[in-house]
Amino acid sequence: MIHDVDSPALKLHLDTFHMNIEEKDPAAAVRKAGRHLGHLHACGSDRGTPGNDEIDWRSIAAALKSIHYQGDVVIESFTSDMKSIARAASIWRKIEPTRDEIAYKGIKFLKNVLK
């Protein structure tokens, strides 16, 4: 579709949580997206804090560097505080002691791994 539309406004959005489930090699998916990647959700393998999970973040970081990615990396996480969203996302426990810790820990980790 990107090739058919042929507009610089149309980009791919990758999500580390879903890539962890659906891709055999998430870093290869990033490299394949290449210049078409426009947005990345950084989410732990448990929908939690990036870096406090099982994702191979170093390979994701290397892949982003290899394609010269300059777009946004946004933490997408969930809490058990919003019951309807927690139920829809199958969150049954606290990811971190507070919502703010998801941001603080995630940003610290991502700044380090993506530098």
Buried (B, 14 or more C-beta within 10 A) or exposed (E): EEEEEEEEEEBBEBBBBEBBEEBEEBBEBBBBBEEEBBEBBBBBBBBBBBBBBEBBBEBBBBBBEEBEBEEEBEBBBBBBEEEEEBEEBEBEEBBBEEBEBBBEBBBEBBEEBBE
